[in-house]
């Protein structure tokens, strides 16, 4: 379930965040395994809107997890090449159970 305010571009997920997180991980895995760079780029579009250096905008992620896991999720799941880094990560330093579960 989403709570959406008319004056705000973002919505808040109150039910279904686990499904959306799983879908994000699945899209990331598909992006990492396809051989077609154009298709990989199209899949990336579902994960985040790419920022524009000329306009001074940064990437706008489609799903934001809670603050303490956000940077980890963006680095190791949503960003291209992140899953490969996640596989090789030393899991003794993760900061939360959520990060360990990923």
C-alpha positions in Angstrom: 0.0 0.0 0.0 1.3 3.5 -0.9 0.6 6.7 0.8 0.9 9.5 -1.8 0.7 13.2 -1.2 -0.3 15.4 -4.1 2.4 18.0 -3.4 5.2 15.5 -3.1 6.8 13.4 -5.9 7.6 10.5 -3.5 5.2 8.0 -2.0 5.6 6.1 1.3 5.3 2.3 1.3 3.3 1.1 4.3 2.8 -2.5 3.2 4.8 -4.4 0.6 8.3 -3.1 1.1 9.7 -6.6 1.3 8.2 -7.4 -2.1 9.6 -4.1 -3.6 13.0 -4.8 -2.2 12.9 -8.4 -3.6 11.9 -7.0 -7.0 14.7 -4.5 -6.9 17.2 -7.3 -6.1 15.8 -9.4 -8.9 16.1 -6.5 -11.4 19.6 -5.9 -10.3 20.5 -9.5 -10.8 18.9 -9.5 -14.3 20.8 -6.4 -15.2 24.1 -8.0 -14.1 23.5 -11.1 -16.2 22.3 -9.8 -19.5 24.9 -9.4 -22.2 23.1 -6.6 -24.1 24.4 -3.2 -22.7 21.2 -1.5 -24.0 19.0 -3.9 -22.1 21.1 -3.5 -19.0 20.6 0.2 -19.2 16.9 -0.2 -19.6 16.8 -2.4 -16.5 18.8 0.3 -14.6 16.1 2.7 -15.4 13.7 0.7 -13.3 16.1 1.0 -10.4 17.0 4.7 -10.5 16.7 7.8 -12.6 20.3 8.6 -13.6 21.5 12.0 -12.5 22.8 14.7 -14.9 26.2 16.3 -14.2 25.4 19.3 -16.4 22.2 20.0 -14.5 23.8 19.2 -11.2 21.3 16.4 -10.3 22.2 13.1 -8.7 20.7 9.7 -9.2 17.1 9.4 -7.9 16.5 5.9 -6.6 13.1 4.4 -7.2 13.2 2.6 -3.8 14.7 4.0 -0.7 15.2 1.7 2.2 15.5 2.9 5.8 18.3 5.4 6.5 20.8 3.0 8.1 20.7 0.6 5.2 20.3 3.1 2.3 23.9 3.6 1.3 24.6 -0.1 1.5 21.6 -1.0 -0.6 22.4 1.7 -3.2 26.0 0.6 -3.4 25.6 -3.1 -3.4 22.2 -3.7 -5.1 21.0 -0.7 -7.1 24.3 0.5 -8.6 25.7 -1.3 -11.7 28.3 -3.8 -10.6 27.1 -3.7 -7.0 26.1 -7.4 -6.8 29.6 -8.5 -7.8 31.0 -6.4 -5.0 28.4 -7.8 -2.6 29.5 -11.4 -3.3 33.1 -10.6 -2.5 32.3 -8.5 0.6 33.7 -9.5 4.0 30.4 -10.0 5.8 31.9 -9.5 9.3 31.7 -5.7 9.0 28.0 -5.3 8.0 26.0 -2.9 10.2 22.6 -4.6 10.4 20.8 -7.9 10.0 19.2 -6.5 6.9 22.6 -6.0 5.3 23.7 -9.5 6.4 20.5 -11.0 4.8 21.3 -9.3 1.5 
